[in-house]
Amino acid sequence: MKPTESQIEELLRHAPRPAAPTELRDKLTGQIQLPTRAAASVNGVSSLHPRSWWQRWWPALAPATASVACAVVIAVQQNEIATLQQTVRGLNAALTAATNSPPDKIQAPPTSSVGPAAETEAEEIARLQQRAASLTAEIGRLEAVQQVNAGLRSQISAPVGFSQPELDALAAAKERAQSIACINNLKQIGLAVRIYADDYNGVNPPDFLSMSNELGSPKILFCPASTNHPSVKTWTDFAATVASYEFLAAGVTNAAAEPQRILTRCPIHNNIGLCDGSVQKVGKDHPEWTVERDGKLYFEVKSSPAKTNP
Amino acid sequence: MDDSSAIQLAEAARHGDRAAATRLIELFYQRVYAFLRRLAGNDADAADLTQRTFARGWQALPTFVGRSSFSSWIHGIAHHVYVDWRRANHRMEPRSPEWWADCVASGLTPAEASSKSDLAATVFARVDELSPELRDTVHLHYYQELTLQETADALGIATSTVKYRLRQALTELHKQLSDERHPAALTAARNS
C-alpha cells in the first residue's frame, strides 16, 4: 500500500533525531567568546565619542558643507554683479546727460576771451568725453555678454543630451517596463490565490486583504502605471477598494476547473490573470477576447496573443 | 523553554554573561547538531560545523535584537555555515540511506521496526534527493520542528514561499513513492 501525503507528513514530523557526541557540549562551552561591552553597545546605545560621531556623519556633512560653500560664493558674485550694474547705470545716465547737453556748453570757449579757469574747464570736458567713449565701449561689451547669457539660459532650460526621437524611445521603454512589472504583479497575485485556495478547500479568497499572508506586501496590488498610486507600505494602510487591479473571481469555489476564467485584470494595460495561473497581455486592441457568460468573464483566444507561462 | 526566555538569555550573553551563553548551548546544541548531522552526512563534519555555528553566533550576537526567535536565528546561522562548507569543499550532496535505516530502527520497538522502518527510511532518503531548497525547508520545518514563520526567518524567505515549498515537497515525495514498485516485484522483473 502506498502512503498518502498526510502519512508522509506524519512520518516527517517524527523523524529520528541523531544524538550529539557527549564531548561536544564541553567543547562548545570552552569555545565561548562573548563580545565585549563596547561591541555590544554598538547595537544598543549609540556611542558619543567625537571620532565615531564624525565617522558616522561625514558622508552627509561633506556634501552639505560643499553646497553651503558654493551658495556663499554665488551670493558674493551676485552681490558684485549687482554693484557693477548699478555703477554702469549711473555712468550711462551721466553719459546721456552729457550727450544731450547743448554743444556750446560742451565746447571750450575761445581761449582769447578766457583765462586759466577756462583752460581747466576745457581739459575737464575732454576728459569727460574720453570717459564717455570708454563707457560706451563697455556698454557694448556688456550687451554682448547679456546675449551670450540669454543663449546659455535657453540651452539649460531644454533637456540636456536628448533629442526628441530619443525622448520618445525613452517614454516607450518606460511604458514597456511598467507593463512587464504589471504582468509580474498579476502572476504573483495568481500564485497567492492558488496557495490560499489550497489551504481553504479550493475556495478563492473573498478579497485581496484576506491574502495578506500569501501576498507578502500590498505594493504588488498597485500597477506601476497607476497615476493615483497611494503610498501603501503595510497591510494596516491598505484598503481593498484602492487596489489597481480588479478581482473578478473572488470567493469562487474550485476555480481551477475553469482555467480560462478571468481571475484578475489591470484596467490600465488590460493585462488579465487567468484561473490557471497564467497572465495574458491582451492590450486595448482586442476587447473581443474577453467574453461574458452567466455573469462570469472568460478569455477566448481569437488569435495567438502574448502569453506568459503559469 | 519559550522564545522570550531564550531572547533574555541572548541579551544577557550579549552583555558578557557567560552563564547565559552556557545555558543557550545546553538548550540548542542538540538540535543544531541533529540538523547539521542530517545534512552533512557524517558525525565528525556535523560536530565541526556545530562548533563553527556557535562560534559565528557569538561573533554575530551584537546584531541579534530579538526581531525573530533565537531558535530561528541560530538555525539560520547553521544553514549558512553548512552552505559555505559545502561550497568551500566542492562536495557532492552526501547521501546515506543505510544511516537513515539504522536511525529509524533504533527509535522503534522491534514490532514497529518491521512494519514502519522500511517506509520511513525510504521517505527520509527520498527527502535527501529533493532539490536543496525543498530539502532544507523540509529539514527545518518538519525535522527541526520550527514554525512556518521561524523557518521563513531562518532561510530569509517569505512565509508563503515556505508553504509553497512544503506543498511541492510533499507532492514530489508522494509521486515518487507512488511510482516506486515493490522490491519483490522488482526482483521478479529482474529474474525474468
Interface residues (C-beta under 8 A of the other chain):
Chain A: K2 P3 T4 E5 I8 E9 L11 L12 R13 A15 P16 R17 P18 A19 A20 P21 L24 R25 K27 L28 T29 Q31 I32 Q33 L34 P35 T36 R37 A39 A40 V42 N43 L191 A192 I195 D198 D199 N213 E214 L215 G216
Chain B: A13 R14 H15 G16 D17 R18 A21 T22 I25 E26 Y29 Q30 R31 Y33 A34 R37 R38 D43 A46 A47 T50 Q51 F54 A55 W58 Q59 L61 P62 T63 V65 C103 V104 S106 G107 L119 A120 V123 F124 V127 V138 Y142 Y143 E145 A158 T159 S160 K163 Y164 R167 L170 T171 L173 H174 L177 S178
